[in-house]
């Protein structure tokens, strides 16, 4: 196996507990790039939400790609130009909103530029403004959604304990229609069924003509499971969930001990 592409999750993986990229991680990424290896940051965030990280890691150059919205969107990082994207439509947004109302949870619709705020349940404003700082928030009336309403993802952001209980109540047919997963303890994401980070690796494979077998994927949470499983070398962080460790070929060090750099140094640079 010769690794030609490294897909790296952000929170809990590339970023340490202080939400920073260590010097050693940056150096390992740069050395991999210099060897001709594609390095792609893979996240649930929009591109605007990780520009500072891309800049720190020197991944805003010609030919650098980002895989955002948990694999639903591939963009050139330098220009933001969209290469591939899979979205939800107006009817699906209404469908998921009805679910949020039934669960008594706040929800938000997110596209490339905006976080939309449909009416929240009484006394339950979304916690998403505490998570998402890169995009503006805009109220929206459910009765007047535009017909052309491409949405990249929908989130329900609420206190972990109550959110986890409500997740158990989601009807099975919603799991059949959508990809539903947690990306943080207090954040549930609803995406098109054709979207997860593993399917995002397939998009990259098609665009770059790189076999999945020649990819390394590094992650720690439920939303990283698919890509860690799909890649030729799946790497779990020492701080990863047991489920991620179970599908990985390798467990590296923790996000506070330069786990990304350790994996790159051991399996790519050497």
C-alpha positions in Angstrom: 0.0 0.0 0.0 1.3 3.4 -1.0 -0.7 6.3 0.6 -1.5 9.0 -1.9 -4.2 10.8 0.0 -4.7 11.5 3.8 -8.2 12.5 4.9 -8.2 14.1 8.4 -11.1 15.0 10.7 -10.9 18.2 12.7 -12.4 18.2 16.2 -10.9 15.5 18.4 -8.5 14.6 15.7 -6.3 17.3 14.1 -7.3 19.8 16.7 -6.2 19.3 20.3 -8.3 20.0 23.4 -7.6 23.7 23.0 -8.9 23.5 19.4 -5.5 24.2 18.0 -3.3 22.4 15.5 0.1 21.5 17.1 3.3 22.5 15.4 4.2 18.8 14.9 0.9 18.1 13.1 1.4 21.1 10.8 5.0 19.9 10.0 3.8 16.4 9.2 1.1 17.6 6.9 3.6 19.9 5.1 6.1 17.0 4.6 3.4 14.7 3.3 2.4 17.4 0.8 6.0 17.9 -0.3 6.1 14.2 -1.0 3.1 14.6 -3.4 0.5 13.2 -1.0 -2.9 14.9 -1.1 -4.0 16.1 2.3 -7.8 16.8 2.7 -9.5 18.1 5.8 -12.8 16.4 6.2 -15.4 18.0 8.4 -19.1 18.7 9.2 -18.3 22.4 9.1 -18.6 24.7 6.1 -15.4 25.8 4.3 -15.7 29.2 5.9 -15.6 27.5 9.3 -12.1 26.1 8.8 -10.3 28.6 6.6 -8.0 29.6 9.5 -7.1 25.9 10.0 -6.5 25.4 6.3 -4.2 28.5 6.3 -2.2 27.3 9.3 -1.7 23.9 7.6 -0.8 25.5 4.2 -3.8 23.8 2.5 -5.1 26.9 0.7 -2.9 26.5 -2.3 -3.7 25.6 -5.9 -5.0 22.0 -6.1 -5.9 21.7 -2.4 -9.3 20.3 -1.7 -11.7 20.4 1.2 -14.4 17.8 2.0 -17.1 19.6 4.0 -20.6 19.0 5.4 -19.6 15.5 6.4 -18.7 14.5 2.8 -21.6 16.1 1.0 -19.5 18.9 -0.6 -16.1 18.9 -2.4 -14.5 22.3 -2.9 -11.2 23.9 -4.0 -10.1 25.5 -0.8 -8.4 28.4 -2.5 -11.4 29.7 -4.4 -14.3 27.9 -2.7 -15.5 26.6 -6.0 -17.8 23.6 -5.7 -16.8 20.5 -7.6 -19.4 18.1 -6.3 -22.3 18.6 -3.9 -25.3 16.6 -2.7 -28.2 18.6 -1.1 -31.6 18.3 0.5 -34.5 20.0 -1.1 -37.5 22.0 0.2 -39.8 19.0 0.8 -37.0 17.2 2.7 -36.4 20.3 4.8 -40.1 20.5 5.7 -40.1 16.8 6.5 -37.2 17.0 8.9 -38.6 20.2 10.4 -41.8 18.2 11.2 -39.7 15.6 12.9 -38.0 18.3 15.0 -41.4 19.6 16.1 -42.5 16.1 17.1 -39.3 15.6 19.1 -39.7 19.1 20.6 -36.2 20.0 19.5 -34.8 23.1 17.7 -33.5 22.7 14.2 -31.5 24.7 11.7 -31.1 24.5 7.9 -27.6 25.2 6.5 -26.5 26.0 3.0 -23.1 27.3 1.7 -23.5 30.8 3.2 -26.3 30.9 5.8 -27.8 29.2 8.9 -31.6 29.4 8.7 -33.7 29.6 11.8 -37.2 28.2 11.4 -39.4 28.7 14.5 -38.0 26.9 17.5 -40.1 25.1 20.1 -41.3 27.4 22.9 -38.4 28.0 25.3 -35.9 26.0 23.3 -33.7 28.2 21.2 -31.1 26.3 19.2 -27.6 26.0 20.8 -26.1 26.0 17.3 -25.0 29.7 17.5 -22.6 28.6 20.3 -21.1 26.1 17.8 -21.2 27.9 14.5 -19.4 31.2 14.4 -18.5 31.3 10.7 -21.9 31.8 9.1 -24.7 34.3 9.7 -28.0 33.2 11.1 -31.3 34.2 9.4 -34.9 33.6 10.6 -37.1 31.8 8.0 -40.8 31.2 7.7 -41.7 27.6 7.0 -44.8 28.7 5.0 -42.8 30.6 2.5 -39.7 28.5 1.8 -38.6 29.1 -1.8 -39.1 26.3 -4.3 -35.4 26.2 -5.0 -34.0 25.7 -1.6 -30.9 23.5 -1.7 -29.8 22.7 1.9 -26.5 21.0 2.6 -27.5 19.8 6.1 -29.9 20.1 8.9 -28.9 20.1 12.6 -30.6 19.7 15.9 -28.4 21.2 18.6 -29.5 20.8 22.2 -28.4 19.6 25.6 -26.8 16.2 25.3 -28.8 14.3 27.8 -32.2 15.3 26.4 -30.9 15.1 22.8 -29.7 11.5 23.3 -33.2 10.5 24.6 -35.0 12.1 21.7 -32.7 10.4 19.2 -34.1 7.1 20.4 -37.5 8.2 19.4 -36.7 9.0 15.7 -38.9 6.7 13.5 -37.0 4.1 11.5 -38.3 5.5 8.2 -36.3 8.7 8.8 -33.1 6.6 9.1 -34.1 5.0 5.8 -34.5 8.4 4.1 -31.6 10.3 5.5 -28.1 9.9 7.0 -28.5 10.7 10.7 -25.5 11.0 13.0 -24.0 12.9 15.9 -20.9 15.0 15.2 -20.6 16.4 18.7 -22.2 15.4 22.1 -24.9 18.1 21.6 -25.2 18.1 17.8 -27.3 15.8 15.6 -26.9 16.1 11.9 -29.3 15.1 9.2 -27.9 14.8 5.7 -28.9 13.4 2.3 -28.9 9.6 2.3 -26.1 9.6 -0.2 -23.8 11.6 2.2 -21.3 10.5 4.8 -17.6 10.9 5.1 -17.0 7.5 3.5 -19.1 8.4 0.5 -17.1 11.6 0.4 -13.9 9.5 -0.1 -15.6 7.9 -3.1 -16.2 11.4 -4.5 -12.5 12.2 -4.0 -11.5 8.9 -5.6 -13.5 9.7 -8.7 -12.2 13.2 -9.0 -8.5 12.4 -8.3 -8.3 8.9 -9.7 -6.9 7.7 -6.4 -8.0 4.2 -5.2 -9.6 4.0 -1.8 -6.9 1.4 -1.0 -4.3 4.2 -1.3 -6.1 6.5 1.2 -5.5 7.0 4.9 -8.4 8.3 6.9 -8.0 9.6 10.5 -10.9 10.2 12.9 -12.4 9.9 16.3 -16.2 10.2 16.3 -19.4 8.5 15.0 -19.4 10.7 11.9 -15.9 9.5 11.0 -16.8 5.8 11.1 -17.6 5.5 7.4 -14.4 7.0 6.2 -12.2 5.1 8.6 -13.9 1.9 7.4 -13.7 2.8 3.7 -10.1 3.9 3.5 -7.3 1.4 2.8 -5.8 2.5 6.1 -8.3 3.5 8.7 -6.7 5.3 11.7 -8.5 5.8 15.0 -7.3 8.4 17.5 -6.4 7.1 21.0 -9.3 9.3 22.2 -11.7 7.8 19.6 -14.9 6.1 20.4 -14.8 2.3 20.7 -16.9 2.0 17.5 -14.2 3.9 15.5 -11.4 1.9 17.0 -13.2 -1.3 16.1 -13.2 -0.6 12.4 -9.7 0.9 12.2 -6.6 -0.9 11.2 -4.4 1.3 13.4 -4.9 3.3 16.6 -2.6 6.3 16.9 -1.9 8.6 19.8 -4.5 11.1 21.1 -5.3 14.5 19.7 -3.4 16.0 22.7 -0.3 13.9 21.8 0.1 14.8 18.1 -1.8 11.6 17.0 -2.2 12.8 13.4 1.5 13.6 13.0 2.4 10.2 14.6 0.3 8.3 12.0 1.7 10.3 9.1 5.3 10.0 10.2 5.0 6.2 10.8 2.9 5.2 7.8 3.4 7.8 5.1 6.7 9.6 5.6 8.6 6.4 6.4 
